[in-house]
Amino acid sequence: PIRTDAGSAGEGPEAAAGSFDEVEISKEPEGVPEAHVDDRGSRPEVSRTKGTALARITLATTGVAIIVGTLVTGSGPHTGSDESEVPVPRLGFEIREITRVHSVVVWVAVALMLWTLYQLKDSPRARRQLTIIAGVAAAQGGIGYLQYWSGVPEVLVAIHIAGAVTLWALLSLFTFEQAVEIQLDTVTSADALIEARK
């Protein structure tokens, strides 16, 4: 709506010009809620969109870490079979060097996960979910270092592999859920705008 307190037609141009200071123009149709802006001047939907994009990058980096971890296992002493009956050739990577590569990629994935947590500060539910996943990642990393420094015992190798599968499943579900919710929010906002313009 447009409101003006302009004087009568008989008043001079100075009065008419002064009335423009009191003009109020609404840019949004009535019934359409304005985008929420919090006390920090940020919009939750923007932070969530960034968080979802980072979650996808984190998932991809975690996938690379798992692939390199498979190379570590394939270069290690445990073949999964009885060597006395069927010798199993190992991969040709030097175990210490490939382990370092694996460790670097893991730390990059962890850093991305923490940054994603920060971006999801306005989404408490998503933040709680990712915090649990980060705990699983921390436990997985601890097991990885423990098995390396304890001589790669078979039990820890098996637990580490199971942990990798669990972490991948949880992070994949989380990333998929965030993408779906972003799409639903977009559709809901569009429907509300259409209804308000009718």
Backbone as JSON Lines, residues from 0, in Angstrom:
{"i":0,"aa":"P","n":[0.85,-1.2,0.0],"ca":[0.0,0.0,0.0],"c":[0.87,1.23,0.0]}
{"i":1,"aa":"I","n":[0.32,2.33,-0.59],"ca":[1.04,3.58,-0.66],"c":[0.26,4.63,0.12]}
{"i":2,"aa":"R","n":[0.88,5.27,1.07],"ca":[0.24,6.3,1.88],"c":[1.03,7.58,1.75]}
{"i":3,"aa":"T","n":[0.35,8.69,1.57],"ca":[1.01,9.98,1.53],"c":[0.15,11.01,2.23]}
{"i":4,"aa":"D","n":[0.8,11.91,2.9],"ca":[0.09,12.97,3.6],"c":[0.26,14.29,2.85]}
{"i":5,"aa":"A","n":[0.23,14.21,1.54],"ca":[0.42,15.41,0.73],"c":[-0.7,16.42,1.02]}
{"i":6,"aa":"G","n":[-0.34,17.66,0.89],"ca":[-1.34,18.69,1.16],"c":[-2.37,18.77,0.06]}
{"i":7,"aa":"S","n":[-3.25,19.72,0.16],"ca":[-4.3,19.89,-0.84],"c":[-3.7,20.4,-2.13]}
{"i":8,"aa":"A","n":[-4.54,20.35,-3.17],"ca":[-4.04,20.76,-4.49],"c":[-3.63,22.21,-4.51]}
{"i":9,"aa":"G","n":[-4.2,22.96,-3.58],"ca":[-3.9,24.37,-3.58],"c":[-2.56,24.71,-2.96]}
{"i":10,"aa":"E","n":[-1.96,23.81,-2.27],"ca":[-0.69,24.08,-1.62],"c":[0.43,24.11,-2.65]}
{"i":11,"aa":"G","n":[1.5,24.76,-2.3],"ca":[2.59,24.96,-3.24],"c":[3.39,23.71,-3.48]}
{"i":12,"aa":"P","n":[4.29,23.74,-4.46],"ca":[5.14,22.57,-4.78],"c":[6.04,22.18,-3.64]}
{"i":13,"aa":"E","n":[6.4,23.15,-2.75],"ca":[7.24,22.8,-1.62],"c":[6.55,21.82,-0.69]}
{"i":14,"aa":"A","n":[5.27,22.05,-0.46],"ca":[4.51,21.14,0.42],"c":[4.38,19.77,-0.21]}
{"i":15,"aa":"A","n":[4.15,19.77,-1.53],"ca":[4.01,18.48,-2.22],"c":[5.32,17.71,-2.19]}
{"i":16,"aa":"A","n":[6.44,18.42,-2.36],"ca":[7.74,17.76,-2.34],"c":[8.04,17.22,-0.97]}
{"i":17,"aa":"G","n":[7.67,17.97,0.08],"ca":[7.93,17.5,1.43],"c":[7.15,16.27,1.79]}
{"i":18,"aa":"S","n":[6.03,16.08,1.12],"ca":[5.19,14.92,1.45],"c":[5.83,13.61,1.06]}
{"i":19,"aa":"F","n":[6.79,13.65,0.14],"ca":[7.42,12.4,-0.28],"c":[8.21,11.75,0.84]}
{"i":20,"aa":"D","n":[8.59,12.5,1.84],"ca":[9.31,11.93,2.97],"c":[8.45,10.96,3.76]}
{"i":21,"aa":"E","n":[7.14,11.05,3.58],"ca":[6.24,10.22,4.37],"c":[5.61,9.11,3.56]}
{"i":22,"aa":"V","n":[6.1,8.92,2.34],"ca":[5.57,7.85,1.5],"c":[6.09,6.51,2.0]}
{"i":23,"aa":"E","n":[5.21,5.55,2.16],"ca":[5.58,4.2,2.6],"c":[5.18,3.22,1.51]}
{"i":24,"aa":"I","n":[6.12,2.44,1.03],"ca":[5.86,1.47,-0.03],"c":[6.19,0.08,0.47]}
{"i":25,"aa":"S","n":[5.25,-0.82,0.34],"ca":[5.47,-2.22,0.73],"c":[5.91,-2.99,-0.5]}
{"i":26,"aa":"K","n":[7.06,-3.65,-0.41],"ca":[7.6,-4.4,-1.55],"c":[7.05,-5.82,-1.62]}
{"i":27,"aa":"E","n":[6.47,-6.3,-0.53],"ca":[5.96,-7.66,-0.49],"c":[4.43,-7.63,-0.53]}
{"i":28,"aa":"P","n":[3.8,-8.58,-1.23],"ca":[2.35,-8.67,-1.2],"c":[1.89,-9.0,0.21]}
{"i":29,"aa":"E","n":[0.66,-8.52,0.53],"ca":[0.13,-8.82,1.85],"c":[-0.04,-10.31,2.01]}
{"i":30,"aa":"G","n":[0.29,-10.83,3.17],"ca":[0.13,-12.26,3.43],"c":[1.38,-13.05,3.21]}
{"i":31,"aa":"V","n":[2.4,-12.43,2.62],"ca":[3.67,-13.13,2.38],"c":[4.64,-12.77,3.48]}
{"i":32,"aa":"P","n":[5.06,-13.74,4.31],"ca":[5.98,-13.43,5.41],"c":[7.34,-13.05,4.89]}
{"i":33,"aa":"E","n":[7.96,-12.07,5.54],"ca":[9.32,-11.71,5.17],"c":[10.3,-12.77,5.62]}
{"i":34,"aa":"A","n":[11.41,-12.9,4.89],"ca":[12.43,-13.89,5.27],"c":[12.97,-13.53,6.65]}
{"i":35,"aa":"H","n":[13.08,-14.52,7.49],"ca":[13.54,-14.29,8.85],"c":[15.03,-13.96,8.86]}
{"i":36,"aa":"V","n":[15.36,-12.93,9.6],"ca":[16.76,-12.57,9.79],"c":[17.02,-12.56,11.29]}
{"i":37,"aa":"D","n":[18.02,-13.33,11.74],"ca":[18.26,-13.44,13.17],"c":[19.07,-12.26,13.68]}
{"i":38,"aa":"D","n":[19.4,-12.3,14.97],"ca":[20.1,-11.19,15.61],"c":[21.49,-10.94,15.03]}
{"i":39,"aa":"R","n":[22.06,-11.96,14.4],"ca":[23.39,-11.81,13.82],"c":[23.34,-11.27,12.39]}
{"i":40,"aa":"G","n":[22.1,-11.04,11.89],"ca":[21.96,-10.52,10.55],"c":[22.04,-11.59,9.48]}
{"i":41,"aa":"S","n":[21.97,-12.86,9.85],"ca":[22.04,-13.94,8.87],"c":[20.68,-14.6,8.74]}
{"i":42,"aa":"R","n":[20.47,-15.24,7.63],"ca":[19.21,-15.92,7.38],"c":[19.42,-17.42,7.55]}
{"i":43,"aa":"P","n":[18.59,-18.1,8.38],"ca":[18.77,-19.53,8.62],"c":[18.74,-20.36,7.35]}
{"i":44,"aa":"E","n":[17.84,-19.98,6.39],"ca":[17.74,-20.78,5.17],"c":[19.02,-20.7,4.35]}
{"i":45,"aa":"V","n":[19.71,-19.56,4.4],"ca":[20.98,-19.42,3.68],"c":[22.05,-20.3,4.32]}
{"i":46,"aa":"S","n":[22.14,-20.25,5.66],"ca":[23.11,-21.08,6.36],"c":[22.85,-22.55,6.11]}
{"i":47,"aa":"R","n":[21.59,-22.93,6.09],"ca":[21.26,-24.34,5.87],"c":[21.63,-24.77,4.46]}
{"i":48,"aa":"T","n":[21.41,-23.91,3.49],"ca":[21.79,-24.25,2.12],"c":[23.29,-24.45,2.01]}
{"i":49,"aa":"K","n":[24.06,-23.56,2.65],"ca":[25.51,-23.72,2.67],"c":[25.9,-25.02,3.37]}
{"i":50,"aa":"G","n":[25.22,-25.31,4.48],"ca":[25.52,-26.54,5.22],"c":[25.26,-27.78,4.4]}
{"i":51,"aa":"T","n":[24.17,-27.76,3.63],"ca":[23.85,-28.91,2.78],"c":[24.89,-29.09,1.69]}
{"i":52,"aa":"A","n":[25.34,-28.0,1.09],"ca":[26.38,-28.09,0.06],"c":[27.68,-28.63,0.66]}
{"i":53,"aa":"L","n":[28.02,-28.16,1.85],"ca":[29.23,-28.65,2.52],"c":[29.09,-30.11,2.9]}
{"i":54,"aa":"A","n":[27.88,-30.53,3.27],"ca":[27.66,-31.94,3.62],"c":[27.94,-32.84,2.41]}
{"i":55,"aa":"R","n":[27.58,-32.37,1.23],"ca":[27.85,-33.15,0.02],"c":[29.36,-33.25,-0.23]}
{"i":56,"aa":"I","n":[30.06,-32.13,-0.03],"ca":[31.51,-32.14,-0.21],"c":[32.16,-33.05,0.83]}
{"i":57,"aa":"T","n":[31.65,-32.99,2.06],"ca":[32.18,-33.86,3.12],"c":[31.96,-35.33,2.79]}
{"i":58,"aa":"L","n":[30.77,-35.63,2.27],"ca":[30.47,-37.02,1.87],"c":[31.43,-37.49,0.79]}
{"i":59,"aa":"A","n":[31.68,-36.64,-0.2],"ca":[32.59,-37.02,-1.28],"c":[34.0,-37.23,-0.75]}
{"i":60,"aa":"T","n":[34.45,-36.34,0.14],"ca":[35.79,-36.47,0.71],"c":[35.9,-37.73,1.57]}
{"i":61,"aa":"T","n":[34.84,-38.02,2.31],"ca":[34.82,-39.25,3.11],"c":[34.9,-40.48,2.21]}
{"i":62,"aa":"G","n":[34.23,-40.4,1.06],"ca":[34.31,-41.51,0.1],"c":[35.73,-41.72,-0.39]}
{"i":63,"aa":"V","n":[36.44,-40.61,-0.65],"ca":[37.85,-40.73,-1.07],"c":[38.68,-41.35,0.05]}
{"i":64,"aa":"A","n":[38.41,-40.93,1.3],"ca":[39.15,-41.49,2.45],"c":[38.93,-42.99,2.56]}
{"i":65,"aa":"I","n":[37.7,-43.43,2.32],"ca":[37.39,-44.87,2.4],"c":[38.1,-45.63,1.27]}
{"i":66,"aa":"I","n":[38.12,-45.04,0.09],"ca":[38.81,-45.69,-1.03],"c":[40.31,-45.84,-0.74]}
{"i":67,"aa":"V","n":[40.92,-44.75,-0.24],"ca":[42.34,-44.82,0.1],"c":[42.55,-45.79,1.26]}
{"i":68,"aa":"G","n":[41.6,-45.84,2.2],"ca":[41.68,-46.81,3.29],"c":[41.67,-48.24,2.79]}
{"i":69,"aa":"T","n":[40.9,-48.47,1.72],"ca":[40.89,-49.81,1.1],"c":[42.26,-50.15,0.52]}
{"i":70,"aa":"L","n":[42.94,-49.15,-0.03],"ca":[44.3,-49.38,-0.54],"c":[45.25,-49.7,0.61]}
{"i":71,"aa":"V","n":[45.02,-49.05,1.76],"ca":[45.86,-49.35,2.93],"c":[45.66,-50.8,3.36]}
{"i":72,"aa":"T","n":[44.38,-51.21,3.45],"ca":[44.09,-52.6,3.85],"c":[44.65,-53.59,2.84]}
{"i":73,"aa":"G","n":[44.51,-53.24,1.56],"ca":[45.02,-54.13,0.51],"c":[46.53,-54.21,0.46]}
{"i":74,"aa":"S","n":[47.2,-53.25,1.08],"ca":[48.66,-53.27,1.13],"c":[49.18,-53.84,2.44]}
{"i":75,"aa":"G","n":[48.27,-54.06,3.39],"ca":[48.66,-54.55,4.71],"c":[48.84,-56.05,4.76]}
{"i":76,"aa":"P","n":[49.08,-56.57,5.97],"ca":[49.41,-58.0,6.12],"c":[48.21,-58.93,6.09]}
{"i":77,"aa":"H","n":[46.99,-58.4,6.25],"ca":[45.82,-59.28,6.36],"c":[45.11,-59.4,5.03]}
{"i":78,"aa":"T","n":[45.09,-60.63,4.51],"ca":[44.5,-60.88,3.19],"c":[43.07,-61.4,3.26]}
{"i":79,"aa":"G","n":[42.66,-61.85,4.45],"ca":[41.32,-62.41,4.57],"c":[41.25,-63.87,4.19]}
{"i":80,"aa":"S","n":[42.39,-64.52,3.99],"ca":[42.4,-65.95,3.66],"c":[43.6,-66.62,4.33]}
{"i":81,"aa":"D","n":[43.61,-67.92,4.28],"ca":[44.71,-68.68,4.86],"c":[45.89,-68.68,3.89]}
{"i":82,"aa":"E","n":[46.93,-67.95,4.25],"ca":[48.09,-67.8,3.36],"c":[48.79,-69.14,3.09]}
{"i":83,"aa":"S","n":[48.65,-70.06,4.01],"ca":[49.33,-71.35,3.82],"c":[48.68,-72.17,2.71]}
{"i":84,"aa":"E","n":[47.42,-71.89,2.41],"ca":[46.72,-72.64,1.38],"c":[46.67,-71.87,0.05]}
{"i":85,"aa":"V","n":[46.27,-70.61,0.14],"ca":[46.13,-69.8,-1.06],"c":[46.86,-68.48,-0.87]}
{"i":86,"aa":"P","n":[48.04,-68.32,-1.4],"ca":[48.75,-67.04,-1.29],"c":[47.98,-65.93,-2.01]}
{"i":87,"aa":"V","n":[47.81,-64.83,-1.36],"ca":[47.06,-63.71,-1.94],"c":[48.03,-62.55,-2.18]}
{"i":88,"aa":"P","n":[48.18,-62.13,-3.43],"ca":[49.09,-61.0,-3.7],"c":[48.55,-59.72,-3.08]}
{"i":89,"aa":"R","n":[49.46,-58.9,-2.57],"ca":[49.07,-57.63,-1.96],"c":[49.3,-56.5,-2.95]}
{"i":90,"aa":"L","n":[48.69,-55.35,-2.68],"ca":[48.9,-54.18,-3.52],"c":[50.34,-53.68,-3.33]}
{"i":91,"aa":"G","n":[50.83,-52.99,-4.32],"ca":[52.24,-52.6,-4.29],"c":[52.57,-51.3,-3.58]}
{"i":92,"aa":"F","n":[51.64,-50.77,-2.76],"ca":[51.91,-49.51,-2.07],"c":[52.74,-49.74,-0.82]}
{"i":93,"aa":"E","n":[53.65,-48.81,-0.56],"ca":[54.41,-48.86,0.68],"c":[53.46,-48.46,1.81]}
{"i":94,"aa":"I","n":[53.32,-49.33,2.8],"ca":[52.26,-49.2,3.79],"c":[52.31,-47.88,4.54]}
{"i":95,"aa":"R","n":[53.51,-47.43,4.88],"ca":[53.62,-46.19,5.64],"c":[53.17,-44.99,4.82]}
{"i":96,"aa":"E","n":[53.56,-44.94,3.55],"ca":[53.22,-43.79,2.71],"c":[51.73,-43.75,2.4]}
{"i":97,"aa":"I","n":[51.14,-44.88,2.05],"ca":[49.71,-44.9,1.73],"c":[48.88,-44.61,2.97]}
{"i":98,"aa":"T","n":[49.38,-45.0,4.13],"ca":[48.68,-44.68,5.38],"c":[48.68,-43.18,5.64]}
{"i":99,"aa":"R","n":[49.78,-42.53,5.33],"ca":[49.84,-41.07,5.5],"c":[48.86,-40.37,4.58]}
{"i":100,"aa":"V","n":[48.76,-40.84,3.35],"ca":[47.8,-40.25,2.41],"c":[46.38,-40.41,2.96]}
{"i":101,"aa":"H","n":[46.1,-41.61,3.46],"ca":[44.79,-41.89,4.04],"c":[44.51,-40.95,5.21]}
{"i":102,"aa":"S","n":[45.49,-40.75,6.05],"ca":[45.33,-39.89,7.22],"c":[45.04,-38.44,6.83]}
{"i":103,"aa":"V","n":[45.75,-37.94,5.81],"ca":[45.55,-36.56,5.36],"c":[44.12,-36.36,4.85]}
{"i":104,"aa":"V","n":[43.65,-37.29,4.03],"ca":[42.29,-37.18,3.49],"c":[41.26,-37.24,4.6]}
{"i":105,"aa":"V","n":[41.5,-38.1,5.59],"ca":[40.57,-38.2,6.73],"c":[40.5,-36.87,7.48]}
{"i":106,"aa":"W","n":[41.65,-36.25,7.73],"ca":[41.65,-34.98,8.45],"c":[40.95,-33.88,7.65]}
{"i":107,"aa":"V","n":[41.06,-33.91,6.33],"ca":[40.34,-32.94,5.5],"c":[38.84,-33.16,5.65]}
{"i":108,"aa":"A","n":[38.42,-34.43,5.65],"ca":[36.99,-34.75,5.81],"c":[36.49,-34.29,7.18]}
{"i":109,"aa":"V","n":[37.29,-34.48,8.21],"ca":[36.9,-34.05,9.56],"c":[36.77,-32.53,9.62]}
{"i":110,"aa":"A","n":[37.71,-31.82,9.02],"ca":[37.64,-30.35,9.0],"c":[36.39,-29.87,8.28]}
{"i":111,"aa":"L","n":[36.06,-30.51,7.17],"ca":[34.84,-30.15,6.45],"c":[33.59,-30.44,7.27]}
{"i":112,"aa":"M","n":[33.61,-31.53,8.01],"ca":[32.48,-31.89,8.86],"c":[32.27,-30.84,9.96]}
{"i":113,"aa":"L","n":[33.35,-30.39,10.55],"ca":[33.25,-29.36,11.59],"c":[32.75,-28.04,11.01]}
{"i":114,"aa":"W","n":[33.21,-27.7,9.82],"ca":[32.75,-26.47,9.18],"c":[31.26,-26.57,8.83]}
{"i":115,"aa":"T","n":[30.83,-27.78,8.41],"ca":[29.41,-28.01,8.14],"c":[28.58,-27.84,9.4]}
{"i":116,"aa":"L","n":[29.09,-28.33,10.52],"ca":[28.4,-28.15,11.8],"c":[28.2,-26.67,12.11]}
{"i":117,"aa":"Y","n":[29.21,-25.88,11.84],"ca":[29.11,-24.44,12.09],"c":[28.04,-23.8,11.19]}
{"i":118,"aa":"Q","n":[28.01,-24.19,9.94],"ca":[27.05,-23.62,9.01],"c":[25.6,-24.02,9.36]}
{"i":119,"aa":"L","n":[25.44,-25.13,10.06],"ca":[24.1,-25.59,10.44],"c":[23.7,-25.09,11.81]}
{"i":120,"aa":"K","n":[24.3,-23.99,12.26],"ca":[24.03,-23.47,13.61],"c":[22.58,-23.06,13.8]}
{"i":121,"aa":"D","n":[21.87,-22.76,12.71],"ca":[20.47,-22.37,12.81],"c":[19.51,-23.53,12.58]}
{"i":122,"aa":"S","n":[20.04,-24.74,12.47],"ca":[19.21,-25.94,12.28],"c":[19.54,-26.94,13.38]}
{"i":123,"aa":"P","n":[18.92,-26.81,14.55],"ca":[19.28,-27.65,15.72],"c":[19.19,-29.15,15.44]}
{"i":124,"aa":"R","n":[18.16,-29.58,14.76],"ca":[17.99,-31.01,14.5],"c":[19.12,-31.56,13.62]}
{"i":125,"aa":"A","n":[19.41,-30.85,12.53],"ca":[20.49,-31.28,11.65],"c":[21.83,-31.23,12.38]}
{"i":126,"aa":"R","n":[21.99,-30.23,13.22],"ca":[23.24,-30.1,13.98],"c":[23.42,-31.28,14.94]}
{"i":127,"aa":"R","n":[22.34,-31.7,15.6],"ca":[22.44,-32.85,16.5],"c":[22.79,-34.12,15.74]}
{"i":128,"aa":"Q","n":[22.17,-34.3,14.6],"ca":[22.45,-35.49,13.79],"c":[23.91,-35.53,13.36]}
{"i":129,"aa":"L","n":[24.39,-34.4,12.87],"ca":[25.78,-34.37,12.4],"c":[26.77,-34.48,13.55]}
{"i":130,"aa":"T","n":[26.38,-34.01,14.73],"ca":[27.25,-34.16,15.9],"c":[27.45,-35.63,16.23]}
{"i":131,"aa":"I","n":[26.38,-36.42,16.13],"ca":[26.48,-37.86,16.36],"c":[27.41,-38.49,15.3]}
{"i":132,"aa":"I","n":[27.23,-38.09,14.06],"ca":[28.07,-38.62,12.99],"c":[29.54,-38.24,13.21]}
{"i":133,"aa":"A","n":[29.76,-37.01,13.68],"ca":[31.13,-36.58,13.98],"c":[31.73,-37.42,15.09]}
{"i":134,"aa":"G","n":[30.9,-37.82,16.07],"ca":[31.38,-38.71,17.13],"c":[31.79,-40.06,16.58]}
{"i":135,"aa":"V","n":[30.99,-40.58,15.65],"ca":[31.36,-41.85,15.0],"c":[32.66,-41.7,14.23]}
{"i":136,"aa":"A","n":[32.83,-40.56,13.55],"ca":[34.07,-40.31,12.79],"c":[35.27,-40.23,13.73]}
{"i":137,"aa":"A","n":[35.08,-39.59,14.89],"ca":[36.18,-39.48,15.86],"c":[36.58,-40.87,16.38]}
{"i":138,"aa":"A","n":[35.58,-41.69,16.7],"ca":[35.85,-43.05,17.16],"c":[36.55,-43.87,16.08]}
{"i":139,"aa":"Q","n":[36.1,-43.68,14.85],"ca":[36.71,-44.39,13.72],"c":[38.17,-43.99,13.55]}
{"i":140,"aa":"G","n":[38.45,-42.69,13.69],"ca":[39.84,-42.24,13.59],"c":[40.7,-42.77,14.71]}
{"i":141,"aa":"G","n":[40.12,-42.81,15.92],"ca":[40.86,-43.36,17.06],"c":[41.23,-44.82,16.86]}
{"i":142,"aa":"I","n":[40.29,-45.58,16.32],"ca":[40.56,-47.01,16.04],"c":[41.64,-47.14,14.98]}
{"i":143,"aa":"G","n":[41.59,-46.24,13.99],"ca":[42.59,-46.29,12.93],"c":[44.0,-46.07,13.46]}
{"i":144,"aa":"Y","n":[44.16,-45.05,14.3],"ca":[45.49,-44.8,14.89],"c":[45.9,-45.93,15.82]}
{"i":145,"aa":"L","n":[44.92,-46.47,16.57],"ca":[45.24,-47.56,17.5],"c":[45.73,-48.79,16.76]}
{"i":146,"aa":"Q","n":[45.08,-49.14,15.67],"ca":[45.5,-50.34,14.94],"c":[46.86,-50.14,14.28]}
{"i":147,"aa":"Y","n":[47.14,-48.9,13.86],"ca":[48.43,-48.63,13.23],"c":[49.57,-48.78,14.23]}
{"i":148,"aa":"W","n":[49.4,-48.2,15.44],"ca":[50.46,-48.21,16.44],"c":[50.53,-49.52,17.22]}
{"i":149,"aa":"S","n":[49.54,-50.38,17.07],"ca":[49.56,-51.67,17.79],"c":[49.9,-52.84,16.88]}
{"i":150,"aa":"G","n":[50.39,-52.54,15.68],"ca":[50.82,-53.62,14.8],"c":[49.73,-54.19,13.92]}
{"i":151,"aa":"V","n":[48.68,-53.49,13.7],"ca":[47.55,-53.88,12.83],"c":[46.97,-55.25,13.21]}
{"i":152,"aa":"P","n":[46.43,-55.41,14.42],"ca":[45.79,-56.68,14.78],"c":[44.51,-56.9,13.98]}
{"i":153,"aa":"E","n":[44.2,-58.15,13.7],"ca":[43.06,-58.48,12.84],"c":[41.73,-57.95,13.4]}
{"i":154,"aa":"V","n":[41.56,-58.03,14.7],"ca":[40.29,-57.6,15.31],"c":[40.05,-56.12,15.05]}
{"i":155,"aa":"L","n":[41.08,-55.3,15.25],"ca":[40.93,-53.87,15.04],"c":[40.72,-53.54,13.56]}
{"i":156,"aa":"V","n":[41.33,-54.31,12.68],"ca":[41.11,-54.1,11.24],"c":[39.65,-54.33,10.91]}
{"i":157,"aa":"A","n":[39.08,-55.42,11.44],"ca":[37.66,-55.73,11.18],"c":[36.75,-54.64,11.74]}
{"i":158,"aa":"I","n":[37.06,-54.17,12.96],"ca":[36.25,-53.1,13.57],"c":[36.36,-51.82,12.76]}
{"i":159,"aa":"H","n":[37.56,-51.53,12.28],"ca":[37.78,-50.31,11.49],"c":[36.99,-50.36,10.18]}
{"i":160,"aa":"I","n":[36.96,-51.5,9.55],"ca":[36.19,-51.65,8.31],"c":[34.7,-51.49,8.58]}
{"i":161,"aa":"A","n":[34.22,-52.11,9.67],"ca":[32.81,-51.97,10.04],"c":[32.47,-50.52,10.34]}
{"i":162,"aa":"G","n":[33.4,-49.83,11.0],"ca":[33.19,-48.41,11.3],"c":[33.11,-47.56,10.04]}
{"i":163,"aa":"A","n":[33.91,-47.89,9.05],"ca":[33.89,-47.14,7.79],"c":[32.54,-47.3,7.09]}
{"i":164,"aa":"V","n":[32.02,-48.52,7.11],"ca":[30.7,-48.77,6.5],"c":[29.62,-47.99,7.24]}
{"i":165,"aa":"T","n":[29.67,-48.02,8.57],"ca":[28.69,-47.3,9.39],"c":[28.74,-45.8,9.13]}
{"i":166,"aa":"L","n":[29.95,-45.25,9.12],"ca":[30.12,-43.82,8.9],"c":[29.6,-43.41,7.53]}
{"i":167,"aa":"W","n":[29.91,-44.18,6.53],"ca":[29.46,-43.87,5.17],"c":[27.93,-43.9,5.09]}
{"i":168,"aa":"A","n":[27.31,-44.9,5.7],"ca":[25.85,-45.02,5.67],"c":[25.19,-43.83,6.38]}
{"i":169,"aa":"L","n":[25.68,-43.49,7.57],"ca":[25.09,-42.39,8.33],"c":[25.24,-41.06,7.6]}
{"i":170,"aa":"L","n":[26.43,-40.8,7.08],"ca":[26.67,-39.54,6.39],"c":[25.89,-39.45,5.09]}
{"i":171,"aa":"S","n":[25.73,-40.57,4.39],"ca":[24.94,-40.58,3.16],"c":[23.47,-40.26,3.45]}
{"i":172,"aa":"L","n":[22.92,-40.91,4.48],"ca":[21.53,-40.66,4.85],"c":[21.32,-39.2,5.28]}
{"i":173,"aa":"F","n":[22.28,-38.68,6.05],"ca":[22.18,-37.3,6.51],"c":[22.19,-36.33,5.33]}
{"i":174,"aa":"T","n":[23.11,-36.52,4.39],"ca":[23.23,-35.63,3.24],"c":[21.97,-35.7,2.38]}
{"i":175,"aa":"F","n":[21.45,-36.9,2.17],"ca":[20.23,-37.08,1.38],"c":[19.05,-36.39,2.05]}
{"i":176,"aa":"E","n":[18.92,-36.56,3.36],"ca":[17.82,-35.95,4.1],"c":[17.87,-34.43,4.03]}
{"i":177,"aa":"Q","n":[19.08,-33.86,4.16],"ca":[19.21,-32.41,4.08],"c":[18.82,-31.89,2.7]}
{"i":178,"aa":"A","n":[19.2,-32.6,1.66],"ca":[18.86,-32.18,0.3],"c":[17.35,-32.23,0.09]}
{"i":179,"aa":"V","n":[16.7,-33.27,0.6],"ca":[15.24,-33.4,0.46],"c":[14.53,-32.27,1.2]}
{"i":180,"aa":"E","n":[14.97,-31.97,2.41],"ca":[14.32,-30.93,3.21],"c":[14.49,-29.55,2.57]}
{"i":181,"aa":"I","n":[15.63,-29.3,1.96],"ca":[15.82,-28.04,1.26],"c":[14.81,-27.92,0.11]}
{"i":182,"aa":"Q","n":[14.62,-29.0,-0.64],"ca":[13.66,-28.99,-1.74],"c":[12.24,-28.77,-1.23]}
{"i":183,"aa":"L","n":[11.88,-29.43,-0.13],"ca":[10.54,-29.27,0.44],"c":[10.31,-27.84,0.92]}
{"i":184,"aa":"D","n":[11.33,-27.25,1.54],"ca":[11.22,-25.86,1.98],"c":[11.02,-24.93,0.8]}
{"i":185,"aa":"T","n":[11.71,-25.2,-0.31],"ca":[11.58,-24.37,-1.5],"c":[10.17,-24.46,-2.07]}
{"i":186,"aa":"V","n":[9.63,-25.68,-2.14],"ca":[8.28,-25.88,-2.66],"c":[7.26,-25.2,-1.77]}
{"i":187,"aa":"T","n":[7.42,-25.35,-0.45],"ca":[6.48,-24.73,0.5],"c":[6.49,-23.21,0.37]}
{"i":188,"aa":"S","n":[7.66,-22.61,0.25],"ca":[7.76,-21.16,0.11],"c":[7.12,-20.7,-1.19]}
{"i":189,"aa":"A","n":[7.32,-21.45,-2.25],"ca":[6.72,-21.09,-3.55],"c":[5.2,-21.17,-3.47]}
{"i":190,"aa":"D","n":[4.68,-22.22,-2.83],"ca":[3.22,-22.36,-2.69],"c":[2.63,-21.22,-1.89]}
{"i":191,"aa":"A","n":[3.33,-20.82,-0.81],"ca":[2.85,-19.71,0.02],"c":[2.81,-18.41,-0.77]}
{"i":192,"aa":"L","n":[3.81,-18.19,-1.62],"ca":[3.86,-16.97,-2.42],"c":[2.74,-16.95,-3.44]}
{"i":193,"aa":"I","n":[2.47,-18.1,-4.07],"ca":[1.4,-18.19,-5.05],"c":[0.05,-17.91,-4.4]}
{"i":194,"aa":"E","n":[-0.19,-18.5,-3.24],"ca":[-1.44,-18.29,-2.52],"c":[-1.62,-16.83,-2.15]}
{"i":195,"aa":"A","n":[-0.54,-16.19,-1.72],"ca":[-0.63,-14.8,-1.29],"c":[-0.91,-13.85,-2.46]}
{"i":196,"aa":"R","n":[-0.51,-14.23,-3.66],"ca":[-0.7,-13.36,-4.82],"c":[-2.07,-13.55,-5.47]}
{"i":197,"aa":"K","n":[-2.83,-14.55,-5.05],"ca":[-4.15,-14.78,-5.63],"c":[-5.12,-13.67,-5.23]}
